[in-house]
């Protein structure tokens, strides 16, 4: 998890270079999306778009004490899940529900630490 949080030394897309939190999300998402690379999926662009979307969702939905507010976290999860489904359809690949859950869990864990 520490390597994911730091994301140093990786080939980070240009659009994420100045966004440390989105870079951390990108690392989590890449771990899941990489298994679909052999399916002809553009995993780099899909993961980049997903990480920026998740960052945007969390930043726009955060409220005071959101990290302890399970209702707000569930609202975030719903929005993130919807966006992941949209990206799955856009990039034409299958994601299992446990893969989607993993992305949401890891990204929210990162956000709880890095997005007050």
C-alpha positions as CSV (number, residue, x, y, z in Angstrom):
1,X,0.0,0.0,0.0
2,X,2.9,2.4,0.7
3,X,4.2,2.0,-2.8
4,X,0.7,2.8,-4.1
5,X,0.5,5.9,-1.9
6,X,3.8,7.3,-3.0
7,X,3.7,6.2,-6.7
8,X,7.3,7.3,-7.2
9,X,9.4,6.0,-10.1
10,X,6.4,4.9,-12.1
11,X,5.4,5.8,-15.6
12,X,2.7,8.3,-14.5
13,X,0.6,9.9,-17.2
14,X,1.2,13.6,-17.8
15,X,-2.3,14.5,-16.7
16,X,-1.6,13.1,-13.2
17,X,1.9,14.5,-12.7
18,X,0.7,17.4,-10.4
19,X,-2.0,15.5,-8.6
20,X,-0.5,13.3,-5.9
21,X,-3.9,12.0,-4.7
22,X,-5.0,11.0,-8.2
23,X,-1.6,9.3,-8.7
24,X,-2.3,7.1,-5.6
25,X,-5.7,6.2,-7.0
26,X,-4.1,5.4,-10.3
27,X,-1.8,2.9,-8.7
28,X,-4.7,1.0,-7.2
29,X,-6.7,1.1,-10.4
30,X,-3.8,0.0,-12.5
31,X,-3.4,-3.1,-10.3
32,X,-6.9,-4.2,-11.2
33,X,-7.0,-3.0,-14.8
34,X,-3.6,-4.6,-15.7
35,X,-5.2,-8.0,-15.7
36,X,-7.3,-6.9,-18.6
37,X,-4.4,-5.6,-20.7
38,X,-4.3,-8.8,-22.7
39,X,-7.9,-8.2,-23.7
40,X,-6.8,-5.2,-25.8
41,X,-7.9,-2.7,-23.2
42,X,-6.1,0.7,-23.2
43,X,-5.4,0.3,-19.4
44,X,-3.3,3.4,-19.1
45,X,-6.0,5.8,-20.4
46,X,-8.8,3.9,-18.7
47,X,-6.9,4.0,-15.3
48,X,-6.0,7.7,-15.8
49,X,-9.6,8.6,-16.6
50,X,-10.9,6.6,-13.6
51,X,-8.4,8.1,-11.2
52,X,-9.2,11.7,-12.2
53,X,-12.9,10.9,-12.0
54,X,-12.6,9.3,-8.6
55,X,-10.6,12.3,-7.4
56,X,-13.2,14.7,-8.7
57,X,-16.1,12.7,-7.1
58,X,-14.4,12.6,-3.7
59,X,-13.3,16.2,-3.7
60,X,-16.8,17.4,-4.7
61,X,-18.6,15.2,-2.2
62,X,-16.5,15.6,0.8
63,X,-18.0,17.3,3.8
64,X,-16.8,18.0,7.4
65,X,-16.0,14.7,9.0
66,X,-16.8,12.7,5.9
67,X,-14.3,10.1,6.9
68,X,-16.5,9.0,9.7
69,X,-19.8,9.5,8.0
70,X,-20.8,6.1,6.5
71,X,-23.8,7.6,4.7
72,X,-21.5,10.1,2.8
73,X,-19.0,7.3,2.1
74,X,-21.8,5.2,0.6
75,X,-22.9,8.1,-1.6
76,X,-19.3,8.4,-2.8
77,X,-19.2,4.6,-3.5
78,X,-22.4,4.8,-5.6
79,X,-21.0,7.7,-7.7
80,X,-17.6,6.0,-8.1
81,X,-19.3,2.7,-9.0
82,X,-21.5,4.4,-11.6
83,X,-18.4,6.1,-13.1
84,X,-16.4,2.8,-13.2
85,X,-19.3,1.2,-15.1
86,X,-19.3,4.0,-17.6
87,X,-15.6,3.6,-18.1
88,X,-15.9,-0.2,-18.4
89,X,-18.5,0.3,-21.2
90,X,-16.4,3.1,-22.9
91,X,-13.2,1.0,-22.9
92,X,-15.1,-2.2,-23.6
93,X,-13.9,-4.6,-21.0
94,X,-15.3,-6.7,-18.2
95,X,-14.8,-6.0,-14.5
96,X,-16.0,-8.4,-11.8
97,X,-17.9,-6.9,-8.9
98,X,-15.1,-7.8,-6.6
99,X,-12.7,-5.8,-8.8
100,X,-14.9,-2.8,-8.6
101,X,-15.3,-3.2,-4.9
102,X,-11.5,-3.4,-4.5
103,X,-11.0,-0.2,-6.5
104,X,-13.6,1.6,-4.4
105,X,-12.3,0.3,-1.1
106,X,-8.7,1.2,-1.8
107,X,-9.4,4.6,-3.2
108,X,-11.6,5.5,-0.3
109,X,-8.9,4.3,2.1
110,X,-6.4,6.5,0.4
111,X,-8.8,9.5,0.5
112,X,-9.5,9.0,4.2
113,X,-5.8,9.6,4.9
114,X,-5.0,12.2,2.2
115,X,-8.3,14.2,1.8
116,X,-9.3,15.8,5.1
